[in-house]
Each structure stands twice: as structure tokens, then as C-alpha cells.
Amino acid sequence: MMLYDGCKCVCELLMWLVEVETRAAMLLTFELGRLLGLEDCSKLSSVEQDIFRLLTPLAKLYTAKQVAFVWQFFVYVCVCDTAHIV
């Protein structure tokens, strides 16, 4: 019974973390979309252009790490489900 409660708690924590990661990625994507739109219209200031050039590779890295995290989460859930722990 102790293993069941621990696994359930870990799954809830991981689900919360996935939610936070998803919201952060969404906000980053929207900001990059806004900056891309300004760049297309040639209305980016020099500071915004520097931010855009900095955020683009960081967004790629961040989302790649997020995919790896979510993949590990689903693998963990499948293992718990297969072992009938949850």
C-alpha cells in the first residue's frame, strides 16, 4: 500500500510540473511569435532584435528538454500502469 501512495504522489507532482512547463513554453512561443511579427514588419528595435536573436535558440533548447521530460513522464506512467502500481 505504501508503494501505491508514493507512486500516486509522484504522478501528481509530475503532472503539475508538466502543466507548469507547458505554460512556460506557451508564453515563450507567444513572445517569439510577437517578435517575429515585428521583425517581418521591420519594426523591431535594436534591443528587441537582440532579445529575439537570443530567445530563438533558447526556445529550441527549452522545448527539446521539455519533450524529453514529458517523454520520461509518460514512460513512468506506463511502467506504473503495467506494474499495476497505480
SETIVO-151065 format. One record per atom (N, C-alpha, C): residue in three letters; atom name; x, y, z. Coordinates in nm, 4 decimals, padded with zeros to 6 digits. Example, Ala and Ser with C-alpha at 12.3 -4.5 7.8 and 13.67 -1.06 7.14 Angstrom:
[pt "ALA"; "N"; [01.3190; -00.5690; 00.7800]]
[pt "ALA"; "CA"; [01.2300; -00.4500; 00.7800]]
[pt "ALA"; "C"; [01.3200; -00.3300; 00.7800]]
[pt "SER"; "N"; [01.2850; -00.2250; 00.7080]]
[pt "SER"; "CA"; [01.3670; -00.1060; 00.7140]]
[pt "SER"; "C"; [01.2900; 00.0030; 00.7870]]
end
This chain:
[pt "MET"; "N"; [00.0824; -00.1197; 00.0000]]
[pt "MET"; "CA"; [00.0000; 00.0000; 00.0000]]
[pt "MET"; "C"; [00.0865; 00.1257; 00.0000]]
[pt "MET"; "N"; [00.2007; 00.1188; 00.0644]]
[pt "MET"; "CA"; [00.2884; 00.2353; 00.0719]]
[pt "MET"; "C"; [00.3408; 00.2723; -00.0669]]
[pt "LEU"; "N"; [00.3738; 00.1743; -00.1484]]
[pt "LEU"; "CA"; [00.4247; 00.1991; -00.2824]]
[pt "LEU"; "C"; [00.3179; 00.2669; -00.3681]]
[pt "TYR"; "N"; [00.1939; 00.2264; -00.3511]]
[pt "TYR"; "CA"; [00.0840; 00.2853; -00.4271]]
[pt "TYR"; "C"; [00.0706; 00.4342; -00.3955]]
[pt "ASP"; "N"; [00.0716; 00.4709; -00.2694]]
[pt "ASP"; "CA"; [00.0572; 00.6109; -00.2308]]
[pt "ASP"; "C"; [00.1745; 00.6938; -00.2810]]
[pt "GLY"; "N"; [00.2953; 00.6398; -00.2736]]
[pt "GLY"; "CA"; [00.4123; 00.7118; -00.3214]]
[pt "GLY"; "C"; [00.4079; 00.7346; -00.4705]]
[pt "CYS"; "N"; [00.3660; 00.6340; -00.5443]]
[pt "CYS"; "CA"; [00.3588; 00.6458; -00.6894]]
[pt "CYS"; "C"; [00.2519; 00.7475; -00.7292]]
[pt "LYS"; "N"; [00.1406; 00.7456; -00.6588]]
[pt "LYS"; "CA"; [00.0327; 00.8397; -00.6877]]
[pt "LYS"; "C"; [00.0791; 00.9828; -00.6619]]
[pt "CYS"; "N"; [00.1515; 01.0031; -00.5536]]
[pt "CYS"; "CA"; [00.2016; 01.1353; -00.5194]]
[pt "CYS"; "C"; [00.3017; 01.1840; -00.6237]]
[pt "VAL"; "N"; [00.3901; 01.0948; -00.6668]]
[pt "VAL"; "CA"; [00.4896; 01.1308; -00.7685]]
[pt "VAL"; "C"; [00.4201; 01.1630; -00.9001]]
[pt "CYS"; "N"; [00.3185; 01.0865; -00.9371]]
[pt "CYS"; "CA"; [00.2461; 01.1126; -01.0616]]
[pt "CYS"; "C"; [00.1767; 01.2488; -01.0572]]
[pt "GLU"; "N"; [00.1175; 01.2838; -00.9420]]
[pt "GLU"; "CA"; [00.0523; 01.4136; -00.9294]]
[pt "GLU"; "C"; [00.1537; 01.5266; -00.9387]]
[pt "LEU"; "N"; [00.2691; 01.5091; -00.8768]]
[pt "LEU"; "CA"; [00.3742; 01.6096; -00.8840]]
[pt "LEU"; "C"; [00.4239; 01.6257; -01.0279]]
[pt "LEU"; "N"; [00.4442; 01.5149; -01.0965]]
[pt "LEU"; "CA"; [00.4903; 01.5212; -01.2343]]
[pt "LEU"; "C"; [00.3855; 01.5853; -01.3248]]
[pt "MET"; "N"; [00.2588; 01.5588; -01.2994]]
[pt "MET"; "CA"; [00.1529; 01.6213; -01.3793]]
[pt "MET"; "C"; [00.1525; 01.7720; -01.3580]]
[pt "TRP"; "N"; [00.1754; 01.8160; -01.2341]]
[pt "TRP"; "CA"; [00.1823; 01.9591; -01.2058]]
[pt "TRP"; "C"; [00.3021; 02.0216; -01.2769]]
[pt "LEU"; "N"; [00.4165; 01.9532; -01.2732]]
[pt "LEU"; "CA"; [00.5358; 02.0045; -01.3391]]
[pt "LEU"; "C"; [00.5163; 02.0132; -01.4906]]
[pt "VAL"; "N"; [00.4492; 01.9156; -01.5480]]
[pt "VAL"; "CA"; [00.4211; 01.9184; -01.6917]]
[pt "VAL"; "C"; [00.3326; 02.0387; -01.7246]]
[pt "GLU"; "N"; [00.2352; 02.0669; -01.6392]]
[pt "GLU"; "CA"; [00.1477; 02.1824; -01.6602]]
[pt "GLU"; "C"; [00.2273; 02.3133; -01.6570]]
[pt "VAL"; "N"; [00.3154; 02.3268; -01.5598]]
[pt "VAL"; "CA"; [00.3975; 02.4481; -01.5489]]
[pt "VAL"; "C"; [00.4890; 02.4609; -01.6699]]
[pt "GLU"; "N"; [00.5521; 02.3511; -01.7095]]
[pt "GLU"; "CA"; [00.6408; 02.3529; -01.8261]]
[pt "GLU"; "C"; [00.5637; 02.3901; -01.9529]]
[pt "THR"; "N"; [00.4435; 02.3390; -01.9666]]
[pt "THR"; "CA"; [00.3627; 02.3673; -02.0846]]
[pt "THR"; "C"; [00.3262; 02.5147; -02.0915]]
[pt "ARG"; "N"; [00.2859; 02.5712; -01.9786]]
[pt "ARG"; "CA"; [00.2503; 02.7132; -01.9768]]
[pt "ARG"; "C"; [00.3710; 02.8017; -02.0069]]
[pt "ALA"; "N"; [00.4859; 02.7665; -01.9513]]
[pt "ALA"; "CA"; [00.6070; 02.8446; -01.9764]]
[pt "ALA"; "C"; [00.6452; 02.8389; -02.1241]]
[pt "ALA"; "N"; [00.6372; 02.7215; -02.1833]]
[pt "ALA"; "CA"; [00.6696; 02.7072; -02.3260]]
[pt "ALA"; "C"; [00.5710; 02.7849; -02.4126]]
[pt "MET"; "N"; [00.4445; 02.7861; -02.3727]]
[pt "MET"; "CA"; [00.3438; 02.8586; -02.4484]]
[pt "MET"; "C"; [00.3718; 03.0096; -02.4436]]
[pt "LEU"; "N"; [00.4053; 03.0619; -02.3260]]
[pt "LEU"; "CA"; [00.4363; 03.2041; -02.3144]]
[pt "LEU"; "C"; [00.5610; 03.2416; -02.3950]]
[pt "LEU"; "N"; [00.6602; 03.1557; -02.3906]]
[pt "LEU"; "CA"; [00.7812; 03.1799; -02.4683]]
[pt "LEU"; "C"; [00.7510; 03.1792; -02.6180]]
[pt "THR"; "N"; [00.6697; 03.0863; -02.6611]]
[pt "THR"; "CA"; [00.6315; 03.0777; -02.8022]]
[pt "THR"; "C"; [00.5531; 03.2004; -02.8463]]
[pt "PHE"; "N"; [00.4604; 03.2461; -02.7635]]
[pt "PHE"; "CA"; [00.3828; 03.3653; -02.7987]]
[pt "PHE"; "C"; [00.4717; 03.4889; -02.8074]]
[pt "GLU"; "N"; [00.5664; 03.5026; -02.7150]]
[pt "GLU"; "CA"; [00.6579; 03.6172; -02.7200]]
[pt "GLU"; "C"; [00.7449; 03.6125; -02.8458]]
[pt "LEU"; "N"; [00.7931; 03.4940; -02.8787]]
[pt "LEU"; "CA"; [00.8722; 03.4805; -03.0017]]
[pt "LEU"; "C"; [00.7875; 03.5082; -03.1257]]
[pt "GLY"; "N"; [00.6632; 03.4678; -03.1224]]
[pt "GLY"; "CA"; [00.5727; 03.4975; -03.2337]]
[pt "GLY"; "C"; [00.5493; 03.6464; -03.2493]]
[pt "ARG"; "N"; [00.5346; 03.7163; -03.1368]]
[pt "ARG"; "CA"; [00.5179; 03.8610; -03.1407]]
[pt "ARG"; "C"; [00.6421; 03.9283; -03.1990]]
[pt "LEU"; "N"; [00.7584; 03.8847; -03.1514]]
[pt "LEU"; "CA"; [00.8837; 03.9421; -03.2021]]
[pt "LEU"; "C"; [00.9050; 03.9097; -03.3497]]
[pt "LEU"; "N"; [00.8672; 03.7891; -03.3906]]
[pt "LEU"; "CA"; [00.8794; 03.7522; -03.5321]]
[pt "LEU"; "C"; [00.7899; 03.8393; -03.6196]]
[pt "GLY"; "N"; [00.6688; 03.8672; -03.5697]]
[pt "GLY"; "CA"; [00.5789; 03.9554; -03.6443]]
[pt "GLY"; "C"; [00.6343; 04.0953; -03.6586]]
[pt "LEU"; "N"; [00.6951; 04.1462; -03.5505]]
[pt "LEU"; "CA"; [00.7566; 04.2778; -03.5577]]
[pt "LEU"; "C"; [00.8763; 04.2784; -03.6520]]
[pt "GLU"; "N"; [00.9506; 04.1672; -03.6537]]
[pt "GLU"; "CA"; [01.0656; 04.1588; -03.7440]]
[pt "GLU"; "C"; [01.0197; 04.1571; -03.8899]]
[pt "ASP"; "N"; [00.9128; 04.0854; -03.9171]]
[pt "ASP"; "CA"; [00.8609; 04.0813; -04.0544]]
[pt "ASP"; "C"; [00.8177; 04.2194; -04.1027]]
[pt "CYS"; "N"; [00.7668; 04.3015; -04.0123]]
[pt "CYS"; "CA"; [00.7241; 04.4370; -04.0477]]
[pt "CYS"; "C"; [00.8369; 04.5389; -04.0347]]
[pt "SER"; "N"; [00.9551; 04.4927; -04.0016]]
[pt "SER"; "CA"; [01.0726; 04.5792; -03.9808]]
[pt "SER"; "C"; [01.0482; 04.6850; -03.8737]]
[pt "LYS"; "N"; [00.9804; 04.6449; -03.7671]]
[pt "LYS"; "CA"; [00.9507; 04.7376; -03.6574]]
[pt "LYS"; "C"; [01.0207; 04.6994; -03.5278]]
[pt "LEU"; "N"; [01.1194; 04.6117; -03.5349]]
[pt "LEU"; "CA"; [01.1933; 04.5714; -03.4151]]
[pt "LEU"; "C"; [01.2959; 04.6777; -03.3787]]
[pt "SER"; "N"; [01.2997; 04.7128; -03.2512]]
[pt "SER"; "CA"; [01.4069; 04.7998; -03.2049]]
[pt "SER"; "C"; [01.5346; 04.7161; -03.1929]]
[pt "SER"; "N"; [01.6445; 04.7806; -03.1715]]
[pt "SER"; "CA"; [01.7711; 04.7065; -03.1614]]
[pt "SER"; "C"; [01.7707; 04.6146; -03.0391]]
[pt "VAL"; "N"; [01.7092; 04.6599; -02.9303]]
[pt "VAL"; "CA"; [01.7018; 04.5756; -02.8093]]
[pt "VAL"; "C"; [01.6126; 04.4547; -02.8347]]
[pt "GLU"; "N"; [01.4975; 04.4774; -02.8977]]
[pt "GLU"; "CA"; [01.4074; 04.3660; -02.9281]]
[pt "GLU"; "C"; [01.4715; 04.2686; -03.0265]]
[pt "GLN"; "N"; [01.5495; 04.3203; -03.1177]]
[pt "GLN"; "CA"; [01.6174; 04.2326; -03.2137]]
[pt "GLN"; "C"; [01.7199; 04.1452; -03.1423]]
[pt "ASP"; "N"; [01.7918; 04.2036; -03.0474]]
[pt "ASP"; "CA"; [01.8870; 04.1246; -02.9690]]
[pt "ASP"; "C"; [01.8153; 04.0184; -02.8859]]
[pt "ILE"; "N"; [01.7021; 04.0564; -02.8265]]
[pt "ILE"; "CA"; [01.6235; 03.9599; -02.7474]]
[pt "ILE"; "C"; [01.5729; 03.8481; -02.8368]]
[pt "PHE"; "N"; [01.5253; 03.8825; -02.9557]]
[pt "PHE"; "CA"; [01.4752; 03.7822; -03.0499]]
[pt "PHE"; "C"; [01.5856; 03.6847; -03.0895]]
[pt "ARG"; "N"; [01.7036; 03.7387; -03.1174]]
[pt "ARG"; "CA"; [01.8160; 03.6525; -03.1567]]
[pt "ARG"; "C"; [01.8637; 03.5656; -03.0411]]
[pt "LEU"; "N"; [01.8462; 03.6115; -02.9198]]
[pt "LEU"; "CA"; [01.8843; 03.5332; -02.8033]]
[pt "LEU"; "C"; [01.7796; 03.4269; -02.7696]]
[pt "LEU"; "N"; [01.6521; 03.4638; -02.7797]]
[pt "LEU"; "CA"; [01.5453; 03.3726; -02.7393]]
[pt "LEU"; "C"; [01.5207; 03.2578; -02.8362]]
[pt "THR"; "N"; [01.5478; 03.2780; -02.9634]]
[pt "THR"; "CA"; [01.5186; 03.1732; -03.0620]]
[pt "THR"; "C"; [01.5944; 03.0436; -03.0343]]
[pt "PRO"; "N"; [01.7268; 03.0440; -03.0174]]
[pt "PRO"; "CA"; [01.7939; 02.9169; -02.9862]]
[pt "PRO"; "C"; [01.7600; 02.8656; -02.8458]]
[pt "LEU"; "N"; [01.7345; 02.9585; -02.7535]]
[pt "LEU"; "CA"; [01.6962; 02.9148; -02.6187]]
[pt "LEU"; "C"; [01.5607; 02.8446; -02.6202]]
[pt "ALA"; "N"; [01.4699; 02.8933; -02.7031]]
[pt "ALA"; "CA"; [01.3382; 02.8292; -02.7137]]
[pt "ALA"; "C"; [01.3515; 02.6893; -02.7715]]
[pt "LYS"; "N"; [01.4385; 02.6728; -02.8685]]
[pt "LYS"; "CA"; [01.4596; 02.5394; -02.9264]]
[pt "LYS"; "C"; [01.5159; 02.4438; -02.8220]]
[pt "LEU"; "N"; [01.6132; 02.4905; -02.7454]]
[pt "LEU"; "CA"; [01.6723; 02.4075; -02.6400]]
[pt "LEU"; "C"; [01.5695; 02.3751; -02.5323]]
[pt "TYR"; "N"; [01.4942; 02.4749; -02.4905]]
[pt "TYR"; "CA"; [01.3957; 02.4583; -02.3830]]
[pt "TYR"; "C"; [01.2866; 02.3598; -02.4224]]
[pt "THR"; "N"; [01.2356; 02.3737; -02.5442]]
[pt "THR"; "CA"; [01.1290; 02.2832; -02.5864]]
[pt "THR"; "C"; [01.1815; 02.1413; -02.6065]]
[pt "ALA"; "N"; [01.3066; 02.1271; -02.6511]]
[pt "ALA"; "CA"; [01.3642; 01.9926; -02.6638]]
[pt "ALA"; "C"; [01.3774; 01.9263; -02.5273]]
[pt "LYS"; "N"; [01.4196; 02.0032; -02.4276]]
[pt "LYS"; "CA"; [01.4280; 01.9483; -02.2922]]
[pt "LYS"; "C"; [01.2896; 01.9160; -02.2381]]
[pt "GLN"; "N"; [01.1923; 01.9980; -02.2724]]
[pt "GLN"; "CA"; [01.0559; 01.9732; -02.2265]]
[pt "GLN"; "C"; [01.0015; 01.8442; -02.2866]]
[pt "VAL"; "N"; [01.0280; 01.8209; -02.4131]]
[pt "VAL"; "CA"; [00.9825; 01.6970; -02.4778]]
[pt "VAL"; "C"; [01.0455; 01.5764; -02.4086]]
[pt "ALA"; "N"; [01.1736; 01.5857; -02.3772]]
[pt "ALA"; "CA"; [01.2407; 01.4750; -02.3088]]
[pt "ALA"; "C"; [01.1788; 01.4512; -02.1713]]
[pt "PHE"; "N"; [01.1460; 01.5589; -02.1004]]
[pt "PHE"; "CA"; [01.0846; 01.5454; -01.9676]]
[pt "PHE"; "C"; [00.9467; 01.4809; -01.9765]]
[pt "VAL"; "N"; [00.8662; 01.5289; -02.0710]]
[pt "VAL"; "CA"; [00.7310; 01.4735; -02.0872]]
[pt "VAL"; "C"; [00.7386; 01.3278; -02.1289]]
[pt "TRP"; "N"; [00.8345; 01.2930; -02.2150]]
[pt "TRP"; "CA"; [00.8523; 01.1543; -02.2572]]
[pt "TRP"; "C"; [00.8842; 01.0660; -02.1362]]
[pt "GLN"; "N"; [00.9734; 01.1122; -02.0505]]
[pt "GLN"; "CA"; [01.0071; 01.0361; -01.9298]]
[pt "GLN"; "C"; [00.8852; 01.0212; -01.8402]]
[pt "PHE"; "N"; [00.8033; 01.1253; -01.8313]]
[pt "PHE"; "CA"; [00.6819; 01.1196; -01.7503]]
[pt "PHE"; "C"; [00.5872; 01.0114; -01.8015]]
[pt "PHE"; "N"; [00.5641; 01.0087; -01.9317]]
[pt "PHE"; "CA"; [00.4728; 00.9094; -01.9872]]
[pt "PHE"; "C"; [00.5297; 00.7685; -01.9750]]
[pt "VAL"; "N"; [00.6594; 00.7535; -01.9886]]
[pt "VAL"; "CA"; [00.7204; 00.6220; -01.9684]]
[pt "VAL"; "C"; [00.6996; 00.5782; -01.8244]]
[pt "TYR"; "N"; [00.7176; 00.6697; -01.7291]]
[pt "TYR"; "CA"; [00.6969; 00.6385; -01.5884]]
[pt "TYR"; "C"; [00.5526; 00.5976; -01.5623]]
[pt "VAL"; "N"; [00.4576; 00.6710; -01.6205]]
[pt "VAL"; "CA"; [00.3168; 00.6372; -01.6016]]
[pt "VAL"; "C"; [00.2864; 00.5018; -01.6609]]
[pt "CYS"; "N"; [00.3425; 00.4710; -01.7779]]
[pt "CYS"; "CA"; [00.3185; 00.3402; -01.8405]]
[pt "CYS"; "C"; [00.3765; 00.2279; -01.7559]]
[pt "VAL"; "N"; [00.4945; 00.2513; -01.6956]]
[pt "VAL"; "CA"; [00.5546; 00.1483; -01.6112]]
[pt "VAL"; "C"; [00.4684; 00.1258; -01.4885]]
[pt "CYS"; "N"; [00.4190; 00.2345; -01.4281]]
[pt "CYS"; "CA"; [00.3317; 00.2201; -01.3107]]
[pt "CYS"; "C"; [00.2037; 00.1485; -01.3481]]
[pt "ASP"; "N"; [00.1489; 00.1792; -01.4651]]
[pt "ASP"; "CA"; [00.0243; 00.1180; -01.5096]]
[pt "ASP"; "C"; [00.0473; -00.0309; -01.5416]]
[pt "THR"; "N"; [00.1590; -00.0617; -01.6052]]
[pt "THR"; "CA"; [00.1879; -00.2001; -01.6411]]
[pt "THR"; "C"; [00.2121; -00.2842; -01.5172]]
[pt "ALA"; "N"; [00.2775; -00.2266; -01.4174]]
[pt "ALA"; "CA"; [00.3059; -00.2996; -01.2941]]
[pt "ALA"; "C"; [00.1867; -00.3002; -01.1995]]
[pt "HIS"; "N"; [00.0770; -00.2355; -01.2408]]
[pt "HIS"; "CA"; [-00.0447; -00.2263; -01.1597]]
[pt "HIS"; "C"; [-00.0178; -00.1604; -01.0254]]
[pt "ILE"; "N"; [00.0721; -00.0597; -01.0261]]
[pt "ILE"; "CA"; [00.1012; 00.0135; -00.9041]]
[pt "ILE"; "C"; [-00.0030; 00.1225; -00.8841]]
[pt "VAL"; "N"; [-00.0475; 00.1826; -00.9932]]
[pt "VAL"; "CA"; [-00.1475; 00.2895; -00.9821]]
[pt "VAL"; "C"; [-00.2840; 00.2320; -01.0099]]
end
